[in-house]
Amino acid sequence: MLSMQPDGSASAASMGEGGGQVPTIYLVRDGTAIARWSWSTSAGGQIPMGLTYLDVSATATTHTYKIQVSQASGILSITNYVLIAYEL
């Protein structure tokens, strides 16, 4: 199970975008995107404060996970978060 959550630092965790874009966050395992979250703040959507994913297709070996973000233009900021992997 993977969780992108606030890192517990003194500063608040935040995600923000400017200009009414549609940001997308990808969860990548070993170079392949395995999950995607998108939202539109201009359509009344809320920016998520954390993300959780249960990776049921992962094999019993070592994997490398990372977060990638994209949007068409403007600035997308993600601050004071950590990506945590739990083995169940």
C-alpha positions as CSV (number, residue, x, y, z in Angstrom):
1,M,0.0,0.0,0.0
2,L,1.3,3.4,-0.9
3,S,0.4,6.7,0.7
4,M,1.3,10.3,-0.3
5,Q,0.7,12.2,2.9
6,P,1.8,15.3,4.9
7,D,5.4,14.8,6.1
8,G,4.7,16.0,9.6
9,S,7.0,19.1,9.3
10,A,6.1,22.4,11.1
11,S,4.9,23.8,7.8
12,A,1.5,22.7,6.5
13,A,1.4,20.3,3.5
14,S,-0.2,21.8,0.5
15,M,-1.0,21.3,-3.2
16,G,-1.9,24.2,-5.3
17,E,-2.3,25.2,-8.9
18,G,-3.0,28.6,-10.5
19,G,-5.0,29.4,-13.5
20,G,-7.8,26.9,-13.5
21,Q,-5.7,24.1,-15.1
22,V,-6.4,20.3,-14.7
23,P,-3.4,19.0,-12.8
24,T,-2.6,15.2,-12.9
25,I,-0.6,13.2,-10.4
26,Y,0.8,9.9,-11.5
27,L,2.0,7.1,-9.2
28,V,4.9,5.4,-11.1
29,R,6.3,1.9,-10.3
30,D,9.6,0.9,-11.9
31,G,9.1,3.5,-14.7
32,T,5.5,2.7,-15.5
33,A,2.5,4.8,-14.4
34,I,0.1,2.5,-12.4
35,A,-2.3,5.1,-11.1
36,R,-3.5,8.6,-12.0
37,W,-5.5,11.3,-10.2
38,S,-6.8,14.5,-12.0
39,W,-9.0,17.3,-10.8
40,S,-10.2,20.6,-12.0
41,T,-10.4,23.5,-9.5
42,S,-12.2,25.7,-12.1
43,A,-15.1,23.2,-12.2
44,G,-15.4,23.2,-8.4
45,G,-13.1,20.3,-7.7
46,Q,-11.1,20.1,-4.5
47,I,-7.3,19.5,-4.4
48,P,-6.6,16.3,-2.6
49,M,-4.7,16.5,0.7
50,G,-3.4,13.0,0.4
51,L,-3.5,10.0,-1.9
52,T,-3.6,6.2,-1.1
53,Y,-3.2,3.3,-3.5
54,L,-3.2,-0.4,-2.9
55,D,-0.8,-1.9,-5.5
56,V,-2.3,-5.4,-5.8
57,S,-0.4,-6.2,-9.0
58,A,3.1,-5.7,-7.6
59,T,5.3,-8.8,-7.6
60,A,7.3,-10.0,-4.6
61,T,10.5,-8.2,-5.4
62,T,12.1,-4.8,-4.9
63,H,10.3,-1.9,-6.6
64,T,11.0,1.8,-7.1
65,Y,8.0,4.2,-6.7
66,K,7.8,7.9,-7.5
67,I,5.3,10.6,-8.0
68,Q,5.1,12.6,-11.3
69,V,2.9,15.6,-11.9
70,S,1.8,17.4,-15.1
71,Q,-0.5,20.1,-16.3
72,A,-0.8,22.0,-19.6
73,S,0.6,25.3,-18.3
74,G,1.1,27.4,-15.2
75,I,2.4,26.3,-11.8
76,L,1.6,23.2,-9.8
77,S,3.1,23.0,-6.4
78,I,3.2,20.1,-4.0
79,T,5.0,20.9,-0.7
80,N,5.8,19.0,2.5
81,Y,4.6,15.6,1.5
82,V,6.2,12.2,1.7
83,L,5.5,9.0,-0.2
84,I,5.3,6.0,2.1
85,A,5.2,2.3,1.1
86,Y,3.8,-0.3,3.4
87,E,4.2,-4.0,2.8
88,L,1.0,-5.9,3.7
